[in-house]
Amino acid sequence: MTKLMQWLFGVSLLVAIWALITFDLLDLNLPQTYRDVAWPMPAYLLVSFGCYSLGVIGYRVATFNDCEEAAQELHMHIKEAREDLRKKGFRF
């Protein structure tokens, strides 16, 4: 099962449970307070998911590893390319 299928399954399960509670499709005779709380739940979940996503992105950016060796190698390649182009008559 791919990750997309897992997410779609989870979201469809949540939507089904939300619809059962909100519209009382199974005649469970739930108190009105349950339905009052369940009605705006998708908006709360969307906002929570957005906050979680921003937190994860912020954490990944804050803990991003620098690659000093790769940076030095890239600068060396740039220097070699400039020297090669200078020999061919280009100016920088």
PyMOL Python script that loads the backbone (N, CA, C, O; Angstrom):
from pymol import cmd

cmd.read_pdbstr("""\
ATOM      1  N   MET A   1       0.850  -1.172   0.000  1.00  0.00           N
ATOM      2  CA  MET A   1       0.000   0.000   0.000  1.00  0.00           C
ATOM      3  C   MET A   1       0.901   1.242   0.000  1.00  0.00           C
ATOM      4  O   MET A   1       1.791   1.384   0.839  1.00  0.00           O
ATOM      5  N   THR A   2       0.650   2.117  -0.944  1.00  0.00           N
ATOM      6  CA  THR A   2       1.468   3.319  -1.039  1.00  0.00           C
ATOM      7  C   THR A   2       1.059   4.325   0.040  1.00  0.00           C
ATOM      8  O   THR A   2       0.006   4.203   0.667  1.00  0.00           O
ATOM      9  N   LYS A   3       1.919   5.310   0.231  1.00  0.00           N
ATOM     10  CA  LYS A   3       1.638   6.329   1.242  1.00  0.00           C
ATOM     11  C   LYS A   3       0.377   7.112   0.883  1.00  0.00           C
ATOM     12  O   LYS A   3      -0.401   7.468   1.768  1.00  0.00           O
ATOM     13  N   LEU A   4       0.170   7.384  -0.403  1.00  0.00           N
ATOM     14  CA  LEU A   4      -1.031   8.086  -0.832  1.00  0.00           C
ATOM     15  C   LEU A   4      -2.283   7.297  -0.471  1.00  0.00           C
ATOM     16  O   LEU A   4      -3.265   7.864   0.007  1.00  0.00           O
ATOM     17  N   MET A   5      -2.243   5.993  -0.700  1.00  0.00           N
ATOM     18  CA  MET A   5      -3.404   5.165  -0.377  1.00  0.00           C
ATOM     19  C   MET A   5      -3.655   5.133   1.128  1.00  0.00           C
ATOM     20  O   MET A   5      -4.807   5.100   1.562  1.00  0.00           O
ATOM     21  N   GLN A   6      -2.590   5.141   1.925  1.00  0.00           N
ATOM     22  CA  GLN A   6      -2.757   5.179   3.376  1.00  0.00           C
ATOM     23  C   GLN A   6      -3.426   6.477   3.806  1.00  0.00           C
ATOM     24  O   GLN A   6      -4.338   6.466   4.633  1.00  0.00           O
ATOM     25  N   TRP A   7      -2.972   7.597   3.245  1.00  0.00           N
ATOM     26  CA  TRP A   7      -3.566   8.888   3.588  1.00  0.00           C
ATOM     27  C   TRP A   7      -5.021   8.960   3.142  1.00  0.00           C
ATOM     28  O   TRP A   7      -5.876   9.429   3.893  1.00  0.00           O
ATOM     29  N   LEU A   8      -5.309   8.496   1.923  1.00  0.00           N
ATOM     30  CA  LEU A   8      -6.686   8.518   1.436  1.00  0.00           C
ATOM     31  C   LEU A   8      -7.589   7.636   2.287  1.00  0.00           C
ATOM     32  O   LEU A   8      -8.730   8.005   2.565  1.00  0.00           O
ATOM     33  N   PHE A   9      -7.096   6.485   2.699  1.00  0.00           N
ATOM     34  CA  PHE A   9      -7.870   5.607   3.562  1.00  0.00           C
ATOM     35  C   PHE A   9      -8.151   6.271   4.906  1.00  0.00           C
ATOM     36  O   PHE A   9      -9.279   6.235   5.398  1.00  0.00           O
ATOM     37  N   GLY A  10      -7.128   6.874   5.492  1.00  0.00           N
ATOM     38  CA  GLY A  10      -7.299   7.550   6.781  1.00  0.00           C
ATOM     39  C   GLY A  10      -8.266   8.715   6.705  1.00  0.00           C
ATOM     40  O   GLY A  10      -9.112   8.885   7.582  1.00  0.00           O
ATOM     41  N   VAL A  11      -8.141   9.525   5.649  1.00  0.00           N
ATOM     42  CA  VAL A  11      -9.029  10.680   5.499  1.00  0.00           C
ATOM     43  C   VAL A  11     -10.460  10.222   5.244  1.00  0.00           C
ATOM     44  O   VAL A  11     -11.401  10.791   5.797  1.00  0.00           O
ATOM     45  N   SER A  12     -10.630   9.200   4.412  1.00  0.00           N
ATOM     46  CA  SER A  12     -11.992   8.716   4.142  1.00  0.00           C
ATOM     47  C   SER A  12     -12.611   8.103   5.390  1.00  0.00           C
ATOM     48  O   SER A  12     -13.819   8.219   5.596  1.00  0.00           O
ATOM     49  N   LEU A  13     -11.813   7.461   6.219  1.00  0.00           N
ATOM     50  CA  LEU A  13     -12.321   6.915   7.472  1.00  0.00           C
ATOM     51  C   LEU A  13     -12.764   8.039   8.412  1.00  0.00           C
ATOM     52  O   LEU A  13     -13.825   7.956   9.031  1.00  0.00           O
ATOM     53  N   LEU A  14     -11.945   9.086   8.512  1.00  0.00           N
ATOM     54  CA  LEU A  14     -12.320  10.238   9.340  1.00  0.00           C
ATOM     55  C   LEU A  14     -13.586  10.924   8.826  1.00  0.00           C
ATOM     56  O   LEU A  14     -14.437  11.329   9.618  1.00  0.00           O
ATOM     57  N   VAL A  15     -13.712  11.055   7.510  1.00  0.00           N
ATOM     58  CA  VAL A  15     -14.906  11.685   6.928  1.00  0.00           C
ATOM     59  C   VAL A  15     -16.137  10.834   7.208  1.00  0.00           C
ATOM     60  O   VAL A  15     -17.204  11.370   7.510  1.00  0.00           O
ATOM     61  N   ALA A  16     -16.001   9.518   7.112  1.00  0.00           N
ATOM     62  CA  ALA A  16     -17.140   8.639   7.380  1.00  0.00           C
ATOM     63  C   ALA A  16     -17.573   8.734   8.843  1.00  0.00           C
ATOM     64  O   ALA A  16     -18.767   8.809   9.134  1.00  0.00           O
ATOM     65  N   ILE A  17     -16.622   8.732   9.748  1.00  0.00           N
ATOM     66  CA  ILE A  17     -16.963   8.844  11.176  1.00  0.00           C
ATOM     67  C   ILE A  17     -17.587  10.200  11.463  1.00  0.00           C
ATOM     68  O   ILE A  17     -18.551  10.298  12.222  1.00  0.00           O
ATOM     69  N   TRP A  18     -17.032  11.255  10.850  1.00  0.00           N
ATOM     70  CA  TRP A  18     -17.587  12.596  11.047  1.00  0.00           C
ATOM     71  C   TRP A  18     -19.032  12.666  10.544  1.00  0.00           C
ATOM     72  O   TRP A  18     -19.898  13.228  11.214  1.00  0.00           O
ATOM     73  N   ALA A  19     -19.286  12.095   9.369  1.00  0.00           N
ATOM     74  CA  ALA A  19     -20.642  12.125   8.810  1.00  0.00           C
ATOM     75  C   ALA A  19     -21.607  11.321   9.681  1.00  0.00           C
ATOM     76  O   ALA A  19     -22.750  11.732   9.878  1.00  0.00           O
ATOM     77  N   LEU A  20     -21.159  10.185  10.199  1.00  0.00           N
ATOM     78  CA  LEU A  20     -22.027   9.376  11.058  1.00  0.00           C
ATOM     79  C   LEU A  20     -22.418  10.129  12.327  1.00  0.00           C
ATOM     80  O   LEU A  20     -23.566  10.070  12.766  1.00  0.00           O
ATOM     81  N   ILE A  21     -21.451  10.835  12.910  1.00  0.00           N
ATOM     82  CA  ILE A  21     -21.729  11.562  14.152  1.00  0.00           C
ATOM     83  C   ILE A  21     -22.532  12.830  13.867  1.00  0.00           C
ATOM     84  O   ILE A  21     -23.498  13.124  14.571  1.00  0.00           O
ATOM     85  N   THR A  22     -22.140  13.572  12.850  1.00  0.00           N
ATOM     86  CA  THR A  22     -22.770  14.867  12.581  1.00  0.00           C
ATOM     87  C   THR A  22     -24.220  14.714  12.128  1.00  0.00           C
ATOM     88  O   THR A  22     -25.099  15.432  12.606  1.00  0.00           O
ATOM     89  N   PHE A  23     -24.471  13.794  11.221  1.00  0.00           N
ATOM     90  CA  PHE A  23     -25.812  13.642  10.664  1.00  0.00           C
ATOM     91  C   PHE A  23     -26.609  12.524  11.326  1.00  0.00           C
ATOM     92  O   PHE A  23     -27.747  12.263  10.935  1.00  0.00           O
ATOM     93  N   ASP A  24     -26.025  11.857  12.327  1.00  0.00           N
ATOM     94  CA  ASP A  24     -26.681  10.777  13.083  1.00  0.00           C
ATOM     95  C   ASP A  24     -27.292   9.747  12.130  1.00  0.00           C
ATOM     96  O   ASP A  24     -28.478   9.429  12.215  1.00  0.00           O
ATOM     97  N   LEU A  25     -26.465   9.239  11.228  1.00  0.00           N
ATOM     98  CA  LEU A  25     -26.929   8.317  10.191  1.00  0.00           C
ATOM     99  C   LEU A  25     -27.286   6.936  10.721  1.00  0.00           C
ATOM    100  O   LEU A  25     -28.079   6.226  10.102  1.00  0.00           O
ATOM    101  N   LEU A  26     -26.720   6.547  11.845  1.00  0.00           N
ATOM    102  CA  LEU A  26     -26.998   5.216  12.403  1.00  0.00           C
ATOM    103  C   LEU A  26     -28.014   5.255  13.538  1.00  0.00           C
ATOM    104  O   LEU A  26     -28.225   4.253  14.221  1.00  0.00           O
ATOM    105  N   ASP A  27     -28.638   6.399  13.740  1.00  0.00           N
ATOM    106  CA  ASP A  27     -29.601   6.581  14.835  1.00  0.00           C
ATOM    107  C   ASP A  27     -29.015   6.144  16.165  1.00  0.00           C
ATOM    108  O   ASP A  27     -29.602   5.325  16.873  1.00  0.00           O
ATOM    109  N   LEU A  28     -27.858   6.691  16.503  1.00  0.00           N
ATOM    110  CA  LEU A  28     -27.188   6.355  17.759  1.00  0.00           C
ATOM    111  C   LEU A  28     -27.760   7.132  18.937  1.00  0.00           C
ATOM    112  O   LEU A  28     -27.437   6.845  20.089  1.00  0.00           O
ATOM    113  N   ASN A  29     -28.604   8.110  18.652  1.00  0.00           N
ATOM    114  CA  ASN A  29     -29.203   8.949  19.688  1.00  0.00           C
ATOM    115  C   ASN A  29     -28.133   9.608  20.561  1.00  0.00           C
ATOM    116  O   ASN A  29     -28.216   9.603  21.789  1.00  0.00           O
ATOM    117  N   LEU A  30     -27.141  10.168  19.900  1.00  0.00           N
ATOM    118  CA  LEU A  30     -26.077  10.880  20.611  1.00  0.00           C
ATOM    119  C   LEU A  30     -26.616  12.212  21.109  1.00  0.00           C
ATOM    120  O   LEU A  30     -27.503  12.793  20.482  1.00  0.00           O
ATOM    121  N   PRO A  31     -26.100  12.696  22.213  1.00  0.00           N
ATOM    122  CA  PRO A  31     -26.542  14.015  22.689  1.00  0.00           C
ATOM    123  C   PRO A  31     -26.208  15.114  21.672  1.00  0.00           C
ATOM    124  O   PRO A  31     -25.283  14.975  20.872  1.00  0.00           O
ATOM    125  N   GLN A  32     -26.961  16.183  21.719  1.00  0.00           N
ATOM    126  CA  GLN A  32     -26.778  17.293  20.789  1.00  0.00           C
ATOM    127  C   GLN A  32     -25.395  17.919  20.926  1.00  0.00           C
ATOM    128  O   GLN A  32     -24.862  18.445  19.949  1.00  0.00           O
ATOM    129  N   THR A  33     -24.807  17.872  22.111  1.00  0.00           N
ATOM    130  CA  THR A  33     -23.474  18.468  22.297  1.00  0.00           C
ATOM    131  C   THR A  33     -22.415  17.751  21.463  1.00  0.00           C
ATOM    132  O   THR A  33     -21.464  18.376  20.996  1.00  0.00           O
ATOM    133  N   TYR A  34     -22.577  16.443  21.275  1.00  0.00           N
ATOM    134  CA  TYR A  34     -21.634  15.707  20.423  1.00  0.00           C
ATOM    135  C   TYR A  34     -21.704  16.224  18.995  1.00  0.00           C
ATOM    136  O   TYR A  34     -20.676  16.444  18.354  1.00  0.00           O
ATOM    137  N   ARG A  35     -22.917  16.417  18.501  1.00  0.00           N
ATOM    138  CA  ARG A  35     -23.077  16.918  17.134  1.00  0.00           C
ATOM    139  C   ARG A  35     -22.593  18.356  17.017  1.00  0.00           C
ATOM    140  O   ARG A  35     -22.048  18.745  15.984  1.00  0.00           O
ATOM    141  N   ASP A  36     -22.786  19.146  18.061  1.00  0.00           N
ATOM    142  CA  ASP A  36     -22.320  20.536  18.042  1.00  0.00           C
ATOM    143  C   ASP A  36     -20.798  20.609  18.009  1.00  0.00           C
ATOM    144  O   ASP A  36     -20.230  21.517  17.401  1.00  0.00           O
ATOM    145  N   VAL A  37     -20.147  19.670  18.652  1.00  0.00           N
ATOM    146  CA  VAL A  37     -18.675  19.632  18.641  1.00  0.00           C
ATOM    147  C   VAL A  37     -18.165  19.031  17.336  1.00  0.00           C
ATOM    148  O   VAL A  37     -17.129  19.460  16.828  1.00  0.00           O
ATOM    149  N   ALA A  38     -18.866  18.052  16.787  1.00  0.00           N
ATOM    150  CA  ALA A  38     -18.412  17.368  15.576  1.00  0.00           C
ATOM    151  C   ALA A  38     -18.573  18.228  14.328  1.00  0.00           C
ATOM    152  O   ALA A  38     -17.807  18.072  13.378  1.00  0.00           O
ATOM    153  N   TRP A  39     -19.542  19.124  14.306  1.00  0.00           N
ATOM    154  CA  TRP A  39     -19.805  19.913  13.099  1.00  0.00           C
ATOM    155  C   TRP A  39     -18.585  20.724  12.647  1.00  0.00           C
ATOM    156  O   TRP A  39     -18.238  20.635  11.470  1.00  0.00           O
ATOM    157  N   PRO A  40     -17.904  21.514  13.506  1.00  0.00           N
ATOM    158  CA  PRO A  40     -16.742  22.282  13.023  1.00  0.00           C
ATOM    159  C   PRO A  40     -15.418  21.507  13.084  1.00  0.00           C
ATOM    160  O   PRO A  40     -14.358  22.087  12.852  1.00  0.00           O
ATOM    161  N   MET A  41     -15.465  20.233  13.385  1.00  0.00           N
ATOM    162  CA  MET A  41     -14.243  19.455  13.549  1.00  0.00           C
ATOM    163  C   MET A  41     -13.336  19.457  12.312  1.00  0.00           C
ATOM    164  O   MET A  41     -12.119  19.530  12.487  1.00  0.00           O
ATOM    165  N   PRO A  42     -13.846  19.381  11.064  1.00  0.00           N
ATOM    166  CA  PRO A  42     -12.933  19.439   9.901  1.00  0.00           C
ATOM    167  C   PRO A  42     -12.108  20.725   9.860  1.00  0.00           C
ATOM    168  O   PRO A  42     -10.932  20.695   9.498  1.00  0.00           O
ATOM    169  N   ALA A  43     -12.710  21.841  10.226  1.00  0.00           N
ATOM    170  CA  ALA A  43     -11.950  23.096  10.236  1.00  0.00           C
ATOM    171  C   ALA A  43     -10.873  23.059  11.303  1.00  0.00           C
ATOM    172  O   ALA A  43      -9.754  23.511  11.060  1.00  0.00           O
ATOM    173  N   TYR A  44     -11.185  22.531  12.481  1.00  0.00           N
ATOM    174  CA  TYR A  44     -10.189  22.408  13.542  1.00  0.00           C
ATOM    175  C   TYR A  44      -9.041  21.488  13.118  1.00  0.00           C
ATOM    176  O   TYR A  44      -7.873  21.784  13.371  1.00  0.00           O
ATOM    177  N   LEU A  45      -9.381  20.383  12.477  1.00  0.00           N
ATOM    178  CA  LEU A  45      -8.346  19.453  12.023  1.00  0.00           C
ATOM    179  C   LEU A  45      -7.471  20.083  10.939  1.00  0.00           C
ATOM    180  O   LEU A  45      -6.260  19.868  10.915  1.00  0.00           O
ATOM    181  N   LEU A  46      -8.075  20.852  10.053  1.00  0.00           N
ATOM    182  CA  LEU A  46      -7.303  21.511   8.998  1.00  0.00           C
ATOM    183  C   LEU A  46      -6.333  22.531   9.584  1.00  0.00           C
ATOM    184  O   LEU A  46      -5.175  22.595   9.174  1.00  0.00           O
ATOM    185  N   VAL A  47      -6.799  23.324  10.536  1.00  0.00           N
ATOM    186  CA  VAL A  47      -5.933  24.299  11.187  1.00  0.00           C
ATOM    187  C   VAL A  47      -4.828  23.589  11.971  1.00  0.00           C
ATOM    188  O   VAL A  47      -3.676  24.021  11.944  1.00  0.00           O
ATOM    189  N   SER A  48      -5.169  22.510  12.664  1.00  0.00           N
ATOM    190  CA  SER A  48      -4.163  21.747  13.418  1.00  0.00           C
ATOM    191  C   SER A  48      -3.114  21.156  12.483  1.00  0.00           C
ATOM    192  O   SER A  48      -1.921  21.189  12.785  1.00  0.00           O
ATOM    193  N   PHE A  49      -3.553  20.618  11.352  1.00  0.00           N
ATOM    194  CA  PHE A  49      -2.616  20.055  10.384  1.00  0.00           C
ATOM    195  C   PHE A  49      -1.698  21.139   9.828  1.00  0.00           C
ATOM    196  O   PHE A  49      -0.504  20.904   9.640  1.00  0.00           O
ATOM    197  N   GLY A  50      -2.244  22.323   9.563  1.00  0.00           N
ATOM    198  CA  GLY A  50      -1.424  23.428   9.082  1.00  0.00           C
ATOM    199  C   GLY A  50      -0.381  23.851  10.100  1.00  0.00           C
ATOM    200  O   GLY A  50       0.770  24.106   9.746  1.00  0.00           O
ATOM    201  N   CYS A  51      -0.782  23.928  11.375  1.00  0.00           N
ATOM    202  CA  CYS A  51       0.176  24.293  12.430  1.00  0.00           C
ATOM    203  C   CYS A  51       1.259  23.228  12.567  1.00  0.00           C
ATOM    204  O   CYS A  51       2.436  23.550  12.729  1.00  0.00           O
ATOM    205  N   TYR A  52       0.861  21.969  12.500  1.00  0.00           N
ATOM    206  CA  TYR A  52       1.828  20.873  12.583  1.00  0.00           C
ATOM    207  C   TYR A  52       2.806  20.950  11.409  1.00  0.00           C
ATOM    208  O   TYR A  52       4.012  20.792  11.594  1.00  0.00           O
ATOM    209  N   SER A  53       2.290  21.190  10.214  1.00  0.00           N
ATOM    210  CA  SER A  53       3.150  21.264   9.031  1.00  0.00           C
ATOM    211  C   SER A  53       4.148  22.409   9.146  1.00  0.00           C
ATOM    212  O   SER A  53       5.327  22.241   8.832  1.00  0.00           O
ATOM    213  N   LEU A  54       3.680  23.574   9.594  1.00  0.00           N
ATOM    214  CA  LEU A  54       4.598  24.700   9.770  1.00  0.00           C
ATOM    215  C   LEU A  54       5.655  24.399  10.831  1.00  0.00           C
ATOM    216  O   LEU A  54       6.814  24.785  10.685  1.00  0.00           O
ATOM    217  N   GLY A  55       5.256  23.716  11.886  1.00  0.00           N
ATOM    218  CA  GLY A  55       6.214  23.344  12.919  1.00  0.00           C
ATOM    219  C   GLY A  55       7.277  22.394  12.395  1.00  0.00           C
ATOM    220  O   GLY A  55       8.461  22.558  12.688  1.00  0.00           O
ATOM    221  N   VAL A  56       6.857  21.399  11.621  1.00  0.00           N
ATOM    222  CA  VAL A  56       7.804  20.427  11.063  1.00  0.00           C
ATOM    223  C   VAL A  56       8.760  21.119  10.084  1.00  0.00           C
ATOM    224  O   VAL A  56       9.965  20.870  10.109  1.00  0.00           O
ATOM    225  N   ILE A  57       8.221  21.982   9.226  1.00  0.00           N
ATOM    226  CA  ILE A  57       9.072  22.696   8.266  1.00  0.00           C
ATOM    227  C   ILE A  57      10.062  23.586   9.001  1.00  0.00           C
ATOM    228  O   ILE A  57      11.240  23.627   8.644  1.00  0.00           O
ATOM    229  N   GLY A  58       9.599  24.301  10.025  1.00  0.00           N
ATOM    230  CA  GLY A  58      10.495  25.144  10.810  1.00  0.00           C
ATOM    231  C   GLY A  58      11.583  24.348  11.494  1.00  0.00           C
ATOM    232  O   GLY A  58      12.739  24.770  11.521  1.00  0.00           O
ATOM    233  N   TYR A  59      11.229  23.204  12.046  1.00  0.00           N
ATOM    234  CA  TYR A  59      12.218  22.356  12.707  1.00  0.00           C
ATOM    235  C   TYR A  59      13.237  21.831  11.701  1.00  0.00           C
ATOM    236  O   TYR A  59      14.435  21.818  11.985  1.00  0.00           O
ATOM    237  N   ARG A  60      12.776  21.401  10.534  1.00  0.00           N
ATOM    238  CA  ARG A  60      13.702  20.868   9.515  1.00  0.00           C
ATOM    239  C   ARG A  60      14.653  21.956   9.007  1.00  0.00           C
ATOM    240  O   ARG A  60      15.829  21.694   8.758  1.00  0.00           O
ATOM    241  N   VAL A  61      14.134  23.171   8.858  1.00  0.00           N
ATOM    242  CA  VAL A  61      14.999  24.266   8.416  1.00  0.00           C
ATOM    243  C   VAL A  61      16.018  24.601   9.500  1.00  0.00           C
ATOM    244  O   VAL A  61      17.181  24.864   9.194  1.00  0.00           O
ATOM    245  N   ALA A  62      15.592  24.594  10.767  1.00  0.00           N
ATOM    246  CA  ALA A  62      16.492  24.943  11.871  1.00  0.00           C
ATOM    247  C   ALA A  62      17.584  23.902  12.064  1.00  0.00           C
ATOM    248  O   ALA A  62      18.687  24.246  12.491  1.00  0.00           O
ATOM    249  N   THR A  63      17.308  22.641  11.762  1.00  0.00           N
ATOM    250  CA  THR A  63      18.290  21.581  11.981  1.00  0.00           C
ATOM    251  C   THR A  63      18.936  21.111  10.676  1.00  0.00           C
ATOM    252  O   THR A  63      19.510  20.023  10.627  1.00  0.00           O
ATOM    253  N   PHE A  64      18.845  21.922   9.622  1.00  0.00           N
ATOM    254  CA  PHE A  64      19.421  21.564   8.331  1.00  0.00           C
ATOM    255  C   PHE A  64      20.938  21.513   8.448  1.00  0.00           C
ATOM    256  O   PHE A  64      21.558  22.441   8.967  1.00  0.00           O
ATOM    257  N   ASN A  65      21.529  20.434   7.967  1.00  0.00           N
ATOM    258  CA  ASN A  65      22.982  20.261   8.059  1.00  0.00           C
ATOM    259  C   ASN A  65      23.690  21.004   6.936  1.00  0.00           C
ATOM    260  O   ASN A  65      23.265  20.964   5.781  1.00  0.00           O
ATOM    261  N   ASP A  66      24.780  21.685   7.293  1.00  0.00           N
ATOM    262  CA  ASP A  66      25.626  22.322   6.295  1.00  0.00           C
ATOM    263  C   ASP A  66      26.641  21.297   5.792  1.00  0.00           C
ATOM    264  O   ASP A  66      27.129  20.461   6.552  1.00  0.00           O
ATOM    265  N   CYS A  67      26.941  21.378   4.531  1.00  0.00           N
ATOM    266  CA  CYS A  67      27.922  20.475   3.928  1.00  0.00           C
ATOM    267  C   CYS A  67      29.129  21.321   3.520  1.00  0.00           C
ATOM    268  O   CYS A  67      29.227  21.774   2.380  1.00  0.00           O
ATOM    269  N   GLU A  68      30.033  21.522   4.455  1.00  0.00           N
ATOM    270  CA  GLU A  68      31.196  22.368   4.210  1.00  0.00           C
ATOM    271  C   GLU A  68      32.089  21.798   3.101  1.00  0.00           C
ATOM    272  O   GLU A  68      32.594  22.546   2.264  1.00  0.00           O
ATOM    273  N   GLU A  69      32.279  20.495   3.097  1.00  0.00           N
ATOM    274  CA  GLU A  69      33.137  19.881   2.081  1.00  0.00           C
ATOM    275  C   GLU A  69      32.540  20.058   0.694  1.00  0.00           C
ATOM    276  O   GLU A  69      33.259  20.364  -0.257  1.00  0.00           O
ATOM    277  N   ALA A  70      31.238  19.869   0.572  1.00  0.00           N
ATOM    278  CA  ALA A  70      30.586  20.038  -0.725  1.00  0.00           C
ATOM    279  C   ALA A  70      30.638  21.488  -1.173  1.00  0.00           C
ATOM    280  O   ALA A  70      30.801  21.761  -2.362  1.00  0.00           O
ATOM    281  N   ALA A  71      30.501  22.430  -0.231  1.00  0.00           N
ATOM    282  CA  ALA A  71      30.580  23.849  -0.579  1.00  0.00           C
ATOM    283  C   ALA A  71      31.976  24.198  -1.089  1.00  0.00           C
ATOM    284  O   ALA A  71      32.111  24.924  -2.073  1.00  0.00           O
ATOM    285  N   GLN A  72      33.008  23.688  -0.431  1.00  0.00           N
ATOM    286  CA  GLN A  72      34.380  23.960  -0.878  1.00  0.00           C
ATOM    287  C   GLN A  72      34.630  23.343  -2.251  1.00  0.00           C
ATOM    288  O   GLN A  72      35.275  23.957  -3.102  1.00  0.00           O
ATOM    289  N   GLU A  73      34.128  22.145  -2.466  1.00  0.00           N
ATOM    290  CA  GLU A  73      34.292  21.489  -3.759  1.00  0.00           C
ATOM    291  C   GLU A  73      33.583  22.284  -4.852  1.00  0.00           C
ATOM    292  O   GLU A  73      34.111  22.433  -5.954  1.00  0.00           O
ATOM    293  N   LEU A  74      32.392  22.793  -4.552  1.00  0.00           N
ATOM    294  CA  LEU A  74      31.656  23.583  -5.522  1.00  0.00           C
ATOM    295  C   LEU A  74      32.395  24.877  -5.850  1.00  0.00           C
ATOM    296  O   LEU A  74      32.452  25.275  -7.014  1.00  0.00           O
ATOM    297  N   HIS A  75      32.963  25.540  -4.838  1.00  0.00           N
ATOM    298  CA  HIS A  75      33.748  26.756  -5.079  1.00  0.00           C
ATOM    299  C   HIS A  75      34.977  26.445  -5.930  1.00  0.00           C
ATOM    300  O   HIS A  75      35.363  27.246  -6.782  1.00  0.00           O
ATOM    301  N   MET A  76      35.583  25.301  -5.705  1.00  0.00           N
ATOM    302  CA  MET A  76      36.751  24.910  -6.497  1.00  0.00           C
ATOM    303  C   MET A  76      36.345  24.691  -7.959  1.00  0.00           C
ATOM    304  O   MET A  76      37.061  25.112  -8.867  1.00  0.00           O
ATOM    305  N   HIS A  77      35.215  24.044  -8.187  1.00  0.00           N
ATOM    306  CA  HIS A  77      34.743  23.825  -9.559  1.00  0.00           C
ATOM    307  C   HIS A  77      34.419  25.155 -10.238  1.00  0.00           C
ATOM    308  O   HIS A  77      34.713  25.329 -11.421  1.00  0.00           O
ATOM    309  N   ILE A  78      33.824  26.084  -9.514  1.00  0.00           N
ATOM    310  CA  ILE A  78      33.507  27.398 -10.068  1.00  0.00           C
ATOM    311  C   ILE A  78      34.786  28.139 -10.443  1.00  0.00           C
ATOM    312  O   ILE A  78      34.866  28.760 -11.503  1.00  0.00           O
ATOM    313  N   LYS A  79      35.781  28.068  -9.568  1.00  0.00           N
ATOM    314  CA  LYS A  79      37.061  28.730  -9.831  1.00  0.00           C
ATOM    315  C   LYS A  79      37.719  28.125 -11.076  1.00  0.00           C
ATOM    316  O   LYS A  79      38.245  28.860 -11.912  1.00  0.00           O
ATOM    317  N   GLU A  80      37.695  26.798 -11.206  1.00  0.00           N
ATOM    318  CA  GLU A  80      38.276  26.141 -12.372  1.00  0.00           C
ATOM    319  C   GLU A  80      37.527  26.522 -13.642  1.00  0.00           C
ATOM    320  O   GLU A  80      38.146  26.730 -14.686  1.00  0.00           O
ATOM    321  N   ALA A  81      36.207  26.616 -13.565  1.00  0.00           N
ATOM    322  CA  ALA A  81      35.418  26.975 -14.742  1.00  0.00           C
ATOM    323  C   ALA A  81      35.705  28.407 -15.159  1.00  0.00           C
ATOM    324  O   ALA A  81      35.800  28.695 -16.352  1.00  0.00           O
ATOM    325  N   ARG A  82      35.845  29.313 -14.193  1.00  0.00           N
ATOM    326  CA  ARG A  82      36.173  30.707 -14.524  1.00  0.00           C
ATOM    327  C   ARG A  82      37.544  30.811 -15.179  1.00  0.00           C
ATOM    328  O   ARG A  82      37.718  31.540 -16.156  1.00  0.00           O
ATOM    329  N   GLU A  83      38.518  30.078 -14.639  1.00  0.00           N
ATOM    330  CA  GLU A  83      39.857  30.101 -15.232  1.00  0.00           C
ATOM    331  C   GLU A  83      39.831  29.548 -16.649  1.00  0.00           C
ATOM    332  O   GLU A  83      40.500  30.076 -17.536  1.00  0.00           O
ATOM    333  N   ASP A  84      39.074  28.505 -16.861  1.00  0.00           N
ATOM    334  CA  ASP A  84      38.960  27.906 -18.189  1.00  0.00           C
ATOM    335  C   ASP A  84      38.303  28.884 -19.160  1.00  0.00           C
ATOM    336  O   ASP A  84      38.728  28.993 -20.310  1.00  0.00           O
ATOM    337  N   LEU A  85      37.275  29.590 -18.708  1.00  0.00           N
ATOM    338  CA  LEU A  85      36.609  30.557 -19.581  1.00  0.00           C
ATOM    339  C   LEU A  85      37.484  31.777 -19.835  1.00  0.00           C
ATOM    340  O   LEU A  85      37.421  32.361 -20.917  1.00  0.00           O
ATOM    341  N   ARG A  86      38.303  32.177 -18.858  1.00  0.00           N
ATOM    342  CA  ARG A  86      39.232  33.295 -19.068  1.00  0.00           C
ATOM    343  C   ARG A  86      40.251  32.938 -20.149  1.00  0.00           C
ATOM    344  O   ARG A  86      40.617  33.778 -20.971  1.00  0.00           O
ATOM    345  N   LYS A  87      40.706  31.676 -20.137  1.00  0.00           N
ATOM    346  CA  LYS A  87      41.659  31.238 -21.159  1.00  0.00           C
ATOM    347  C   LYS A  87      41.035  31.290 -22.554  1.00  0.00           C
ATOM    348  O   LYS A  87      41.735  31.471 -23.550  1.00  0.00           O
ATOM    349  N   LYS A  88      39.712  31.131 -22.614  1.00  0.00           N
ATOM    350  CA  LYS A  88      39.019  31.159 -23.902  1.00  0.00           C
ATOM    351  C   LYS A  88      38.579  32.559 -24.297  1.00  0.00           C
ATOM    352  O   LYS A  88      37.983  32.745 -25.358  1.00  0.00           O
ATOM    353  N   GLY A  89      38.873  33.562 -23.442  1.00  0.00           N
ATOM    354  CA  GLY A  89      38.599  34.949 -23.817  1.00  0.00           C
ATOM    355  C   GLY A  89      37.413  35.594 -23.151  1.00  0.00           C
ATOM    356  O   GLY A  89      37.105  36.743 -23.465  1.00  0.00           O
ATOM    357  N   PHE A  90      36.737  34.929 -22.257  1.00  0.00           N
ATOM    358  CA  PHE A  90      35.608  35.541 -21.550  1.00  0.00           C
ATOM    359  C   PHE A  90      36.116  36.348 -20.366  1.00  0.00           C
ATOM    360  O   PHE A  90      37.149  36.026 -19.778  1.00  0.00           O
ATOM    361  N   ARG A  91      35.367  37.420 -20.016  1.00  0.00           N
ATOM    362  CA  ARG A  91      35.726  38.249 -18.867  1.00  0.00           C
ATOM    363  C   ARG A  91      34.625  38.224 -17.828  1.00  0.00           C
ATOM    364  O   ARG A  91      33.444  38.115 -18.157  1.00  0.00           O
ATOM    365  N   PHE A  92      35.026  38.328 -16.559  1.00  0.00           N
ATOM    366  CA  PHE A  92      34.073  38.353 -15.447  1.00  0.00           C
ATOM    367  C   PHE A  92      34.274  39.565 -14.606  1.00  0.00           C
ATOM    368  O   PHE A  92      33.561  39.758 -13.621  1.00  0.00           O
TER     369      PHE A  92
END
""", "prot")
cmd.dss("prot")
cmd.show_as("cartoon", "prot")
cmd.util.cbc("prot")
cmd.orient("prot")
